[in-house]
Amino acid sequence: MTTCYKLTRQDNTTYNNCLWGEGITHETDGIGELCGPGWLHAYSNPLLAVFINPIHADIENPKLWECIGDGRCLDDRGLKCGYTRLTTVREVPLPEVTTEQRIAFTILCSKEVCRDPKWTVWADNWLSGDDRTETAALAATSTADYWAARAAARAVARAAYLAEAAYAAAYAAARAADWAADVAANLAVDIDLVSLAKKAMEY
């Protein structure tokens, strides 16, 4: 039995209108891929649920539930997990994440695997607060050697346009985590996404 976290819509439903709520348990057979009906999806940490949501269920204005995962478990590179038995125990507060924190998460994830020297200088300057200008961010988009690293810089460059920045940063953060986890898995390198998410909240 493992404590985990799940996002639902405001009416307590998820895909195919599956209903959740206090004390509700669902069970599956564990057959097939993690994104299929054989698994019940959850996150190991509330922050990951918020950061990764844009590329998973992409639930607008979600509720967050503390859950108990049981039975068989399948992990997706630390991004999310699947269980064959999942119980929503109680609703818990959804972490409030700013656009700046999403950008920080994007950069921190990208730094785990992006080694381009010029991009790294820009990333370090942004994280330290020494240079967060649009000009520097635009320059960094041309030096980054991976999609997510370029996306991090683009999200910063768009920060002058607040409505666009919020969406760009949310999507970039989720994609960066997915990309970094994928590269790390191919290189057999461990990335602690939960620690990176917690660090991002310091910005």
N, C-alpha and C positions, 0 to 999 in steps of 0.2 A: 504494500500500500504506500502510495506516494502523494504528497501534497502538490497540487499543480493548480493552474489557473485557466479559465475559459472565458471567452468573450461571447456575448449573445446580443441580439437586438433588444430594444427596449421592452418588447413583448415577451422576452425570455426565450425566443426561438433562434435556431440557427438554420443551416441549409436544409431544404425540404420541409421547413416549418417544424423541425424537431423541437419539442418543448422541454425546457429545463426549468429548474427552480429549487427551492430549499428541499433537500432530501430526495430529489429525483435521480434515479439511476437508469442508465442505458447500458446495454451489453451488445457486443458484436462478435463476429467470428474470427477476426484477425486475418482474413483472406484478402490477398491483393496488395496493391500499393498503399502507402500511407494516405494519399489524397482520396482514396476510394471509400466505399461504404463499409469496409471491413474494420475501420479504425475510428475511434472517437478522439478528436483532436483537442490538445491543450498545450499550455506553455509552462515552462519551469519557473517563470518569474513574471510578476505583473508588468514590469517595465518592458520585457521582451514582447509581451502580448500587445502593448501599445505601439512599440517601435515596428514590429513586423506585420501588424494588421493590414497595412495598405497593399501588401502583395499576397496576402492569404484571403481571408473572408472579406476584407475591406468593409467592415461594418461601420456605418456612419452612426456616431453617437452611441457607442456600445455600453453595455453593462459588463462588469467584471465579476466573476464568481470564483471563490476558493473551492477547489474540488479535491476529491480523493480518486486517484488513478489506481486501478487494480487489474489483475489478470496479466496478460501479455503486454509488453511495452515495445514500441518501435520508435527510435530517435532519428530525427532528421537533422543531422549535423549540428545539433544544439539549437536550431531555430525553433522547432516545435516537437511535440511527441504525440504518439498515438497509443491509446489503451484499448483493451477489449472490454473493459468495464470502467465506467466513469460516473461518479456521483457529484452533483453540484451541492455543496454544503451550505454556503451562504454568500450573499452578495457582499463585496468589499469595495472600498473606494477605488475608482479608476485613477491611476497616477496622472497628474497634469504635466504635460510635456510641452515646452515652448519650441518655437521654430529654431531658436539658437541651439537648444539642446539636441534637436534632431540633426542639425548640421554637425554638431560636435560628434554625435554618434556615427554619422556618415564618415567623417574624417578619421575617427579612432579605428573604425573597422577597416577602412582602406589602408591605414598606416600599418596594419598587421601584415599585409602582403604586398603593398605597393612600395617599390624601392627606387623610383625615379628621384634623383637627388633634388632637382629644381622644385618638383611638386612637394617633396618632403619639407623643404625650407618654407614654402608657402603654408603648408598644413601646420607646421610648428608655430609659425608667426600668427596664424589665425587662432590657434588654441591658446597661445600666450596672450593674445589681445594686442600684439605689436602691430599687426597690419590686417585689418578686416575689410579693406577697401574693395570696391567692385573692380577696379583696375587690376589689382593683384590677383583677384579670383579669376578674371577673364584670362589673364596670362597663364594661370595654372591649368586651365582647361586644355591648353595646347601641349603642355609638357607631360601630363599624366599618361602612364602607359597602360592603364586599365579603365574600363567603362566606369566603374563605381568611383574611382578617384577623380575622373573628369566630372562625374555627376555631383560630387561633393563641392567642387569648385563652382559649377554652374548654379547650384542651390544658393551659394553665397552671393554670386553675382546678381541673382534675381532678388536679393533681399531688399532692394530699393522698391520693389513692387510687392507690397505686403500680402495681398491676396494670393498672388502667384507664388510667393516665397513659401507660404505655409504648405501648399500642396506639393511644390517641388521638393521641399526639405523632407516632408513625410515620406514621399515615394523614394527619394534618393536614400534615405536612412534604411528603409526596408531592403532595397535592392543591394545596398552596400554590404549589409549583414549576410545576405544570401550569397553574394558573390565571394566575399571573404571566406565564408565557411566552405564554399565549394573549392576555392583555390587551396585552402588549408588542408582539406580532405585529400586532394590530389597529391599534395606535398607531404602528407602524413604529419602535419603540424597541428598542434592543439591551439584553438582560439577560445577564450572564455568570454562569450558574448554577454553573459550576465554582468561580469565585472566591467566590461566596456560600457554597458548600458548605465550602470551605477556611476561610473566615472563621468559619463556625458551629462548626468544630472547636476554635476558641479558647476556647469557653465551657465 
